[in-house]
Amino acid sequence: MARLVFFDLDGTLADRQTALSDAVTSLCRSRALPPAADQWLRTELADRATASDFARLREAFGLEAAAADLWQEYLDLMAAAAICRPEVLEGLARLRAAAWTIGVITNGAGDIQRAKLAGTGLAGLVDGVAASGDLEIRKPDRRLFELGATRCGVSLADGGWMVGDNPAGDVGGGHQAGLRTIWLRGRPWPDGLPAAHHVVDDVTDAITILLNETE
């Protein structure tokens, strides 16, 4: 099997929830937004954020700032707030040293996901990134995995792994793409979804499994 592994970003390699909370707090302070806008943002951006959300924010609260400026400020704040733990970065470096090809397949707008990859130090450790906003399709769509493989310079036909916390998107999508899967335990498991090949509590455990595969 090819030494290819795709990782999910939010909730797998990086902590999106803490970053989201910090970014919303900072944006509301910067723009002097009312508490209702703070709560609106936390609700509307809970799963993902796009530029259109900030056009809706502007309309809902009668803001003078341009939607594009609000989006850019949020993007910068998210990039600054996103964190990838040092032991995760070290694990990815070990995978690269062991000749693994590493990709990121993530649901979300391409510009904000790439900003988070750069801000966390992950960008220099991955060979290719496929974000759902690039094609306006989302995991588990196989085409997103095919795009990820292309951007990594490899073929899905050679096999590999998918690691993530979302049962349907990451494990289900990985299965549909012909990949072996590692699930980060946490979210409810849907009925009828085939089991992951491995279940772990932390992404570093997944990295250890991959390294053991090739020792």
C-alpha positions as CSV (number, residue, x, y, z in Angstrom):
1,M,0.0,0.0,0.0
2,A,1.2,3.5,-0.8
3,R,2.5,5.6,2.0
4,L,-0.2,8.2,1.5
5,V,-2.3,9.6,4.4
6,F,-5.0,12.3,4.3
7,F,-5.9,14.2,7.5
8,D,-8.9,16.2,8.3
9,L,-8.1,19.7,9.6
10,D,-10.7,21.0,12.0
11,G,-11.0,18.8,15.1
12,T,-8.2,16.5,13.9
13,L,-5.0,18.4,13.3
14,A,-6.2,21.7,14.7
15,D,-8.6,22.9,17.4
16,R,-11.2,24.8,15.6
17,Q,-13.6,25.4,18.5
18,T,-11.2,27.3,20.7
19,A,-10.0,29.3,17.7
20,L,-13.5,30.2,16.7
21,S,-14.4,31.4,20.2
22,D,-11.2,33.5,20.3
23,A,-11.7,34.9,16.8
24,V,-15.4,35.9,17.4
25,T,-14.5,37.5,20.7
26,S,-11.8,39.6,19.1
27,L,-13.9,40.5,16.1
28,C,-16.8,41.7,18.2
29,R,-14.4,43.7,20.4
30,S,-12.7,45.2,17.4
31,R,-16.0,46.2,15.7
32,A,-17.9,47.1,18.9
33,L,-20.6,44.6,18.0
34,P,-23.5,44.0,20.4
35,P,-23.8,40.7,22.4
36,A,-26.5,39.6,20.1
37,A,-24.0,39.7,17.2
38,D,-21.5,37.7,19.2
39,Q,-24.1,34.9,19.8
40,W,-25.3,35.1,16.2
41,L,-21.7,34.4,15.0
42,R,-21.1,31.6,17.4
43,T,-24.3,29.9,16.2
44,E,-24.0,30.5,12.4
45,L,-20.2,29.7,12.2
46,A,-20.4,26.6,14.5
47,D,-19.8,24.2,11.7
48,R,-18.1,26.3,9.0
49,A,-17.7,29.9,7.9
50,T,-17.8,31.5,4.4
51,A,-17.7,35.1,3.1
52,S,-21.5,35.0,2.6
53,D,-22.0,34.6,6.4
54,F,-20.5,38.1,6.9
55,A,-22.8,39.6,4.3
56,R,-25.7,38.2,6.4
57,L,-24.1,39.5,9.6
58,R,-23.8,42.9,8.1
59,E,-27.5,42.9,7.0
60,A,-28.8,41.4,10.2
61,F,-27.1,44.1,12.4
62,G,-27.0,47.0,10.0
63,L,-23.2,47.3,10.1
64,E,-21.4,49.9,8.0
65,A,-18.3,47.8,7.4
66,A,-18.1,46.0,4.1
67,A,-18.8,42.3,4.3
68,A,-15.4,41.6,2.6
69,D,-13.6,43.5,5.3
70,L,-15.4,41.7,8.0
71,W,-14.6,38.3,6.4
72,Q,-10.9,39.3,6.0
73,E,-10.6,40.3,9.6
74,Y,-12.2,37.1,10.7
75,L,-9.9,35.1,8.4
76,D,-6.9,36.8,9.9
77,L,-8.1,36.3,13.5
78,M,-8.8,32.6,12.8
79,A,-5.4,32.1,11.3
80,A,-3.8,33.7,14.4
81,A,-5.9,31.8,16.9
82,A,-5.7,28.3,15.3
83,I,-3.4,26.0,17.2
84,C,-1.7,22.7,16.3
85,R,0.0,21.0,19.2
86,P,3.8,20.6,19.0
87,E,3.5,16.9,19.3
88,V,1.2,16.7,16.3
89,L,3.7,18.8,14.2
90,E,6.5,16.5,15.4
91,G,4.5,13.4,14.4
92,L,3.9,14.7,10.9
93,A,7.6,15.5,10.5
94,R,8.3,11.9,11.5
95,L,5.9,10.7,8.8
96,R,7.6,12.8,6.2
97,A,11.0,11.5,7.3
98,A,9.5,8.0,6.8
99,A,8.6,8.9,3.2
100,W,4.9,9.3,3.7
101,T,2.9,11.7,1.4
102,I,0.7,13.8,3.6
103,G,-2.5,15.6,2.4
104,V,-5.2,17.5,4.1
105,I,-8.9,17.1,3.0
106,T,-11.1,19.5,4.8
107,N,-14.6,21.0,4.5
108,G,-14.5,24.7,4.5
109,A,-13.6,27.8,2.4
110,G,-10.2,27.4,0.8
111,D,-8.8,30.7,1.9
112,I,-9.6,30.3,5.6
113,Q,-8.4,26.7,5.7
114,R,-5.1,27.6,4.0
115,A,-4.7,30.5,6.4
116,K,-5.1,28.2,9.3
117,L,-2.6,25.7,7.8
118,A,-0.1,28.6,7.5
119,G,-0.8,30.0,10.9
120,T,-0.3,26.7,12.7
121,G,2.9,25.7,10.9
122,L,1.1,22.8,9.2
123,A,1.5,24.2,5.7
124,G,5.2,23.2,5.5
125,L,4.4,19.6,6.5
126,V,1.8,18.7,3.9
127,D,2.1,17.9,0.2
128,G,-1.3,19.0,-0.9
129,V,-4.6,20.5,0.3
130,A,-8.2,20.0,-0.9
131,A,-10.8,22.2,0.7
132,S,-14.5,21.8,-0.1
133,G,-14.7,25.4,-1.1
134,D,-12.3,24.7,-4.0
135,L,-14.9,22.6,-5.8
136,E,-18.1,23.5,-3.9
137,I,-18.4,19.8,-2.8
138,R,-18.0,18.4,0.6
139,K,-16.7,15.2,2.2
140,P,-17.7,12.4,1.8
141,D,-17.8,13.2,-1.9
142,R,-15.1,11.1,-3.6
143,R,-14.2,13.9,-5.9
144,L,-12.7,15.9,-3.0
145,F,-10.4,12.9,-2.2
146,E,-9.4,12.6,-5.9
147,L,-8.5,16.3,-5.8
148,G,-6.5,15.8,-2.7
149,A,-4.6,12.9,-4.3
150,T,-3.9,15.0,-7.5
151,R,-2.6,17.9,-5.4
152,C,-0.3,15.5,-3.6
153,G,1.0,14.2,-6.9
154,V,-0.3,10.6,-6.3
155,S,-3.2,8.4,-7.3
156,L,-6.1,7.2,-5.2
157,A,-5.9,3.9,-7.0
158,D,-2.7,3.1,-5.1
159,G,-4.6,3.2,-1.7
160,G,-3.7,4.9,1.5
161,W,-5.3,6.2,4.7
162,M,-7.8,8.8,5.9
163,V,-7.7,10.1,9.5
164,G,-10.4,12.3,10.9
165,D,-13.1,12.9,13.6
166,N,-16.2,13.0,11.4
167,P,-17.7,9.5,11.0
168,A,-19.6,10.1,7.8
169,G,-17.3,12.7,6.2
170,D,-13.9,11.2,7.1
171,V,-14.5,7.5,7.7
172,G,-17.4,7.1,5.3
173,G,-15.7,9.2,2.7
174,G,-12.4,7.4,3.1
175,H,-14.1,4.1,2.6
176,Q,-15.8,5.3,-0.6
177,A,-12.4,6.5,-1.8
178,G,-10.8,3.1,-1.2
179,L,-8.7,4.2,1.8
180,R,-8.2,2.6,5.1
181,T,-9.5,4.8,7.9
182,I,-8.7,5.9,11.4
183,W,-11.4,7.6,13.5
184,L,-10.8,10.1,16.3
185,R,-13.4,9.1,18.8
186,G,-15.9,11.7,19.9
187,R,-18.9,12.3,17.7
188,P,-21.9,10.0,17.7
189,W,-21.5,7.1,15.3
190,P,-24.3,6.8,12.7
191,D,-26.2,3.6,12.2
192,G,-25.2,1.6,9.2
193,L,-21.8,3.2,8.7
194,P,-19.0,0.6,8.3
195,A,-16.5,0.6,11.2
196,A,-13.1,2.4,10.9
197,H,-10.0,0.2,10.6
198,H,-8.7,1.8,13.8
199,V,-10.3,4.0,16.5
200,V,-8.1,6.3,18.6
201,D,-8.5,9.1,21.2
202,D,-5.9,11.4,19.8
203,V,-4.4,12.2,16.4
204,T,-0.9,11.3,17.7
205,D,-2.1,7.8,18.3
206,A,-3.1,7.6,14.6
207,I,0.3,8.8,13.6
208,T,1.9,6.1,15.7
209,I,-0.2,3.5,14.0
210,L,0.9,4.8,10.6
211,L,4.5,4.8,11.6
212,N,4.2,1.2,12.9
213,E,2.8,0.2,9.5
214,T,6.0,1.1,7.8
215,E,8.7,0.2,10.3
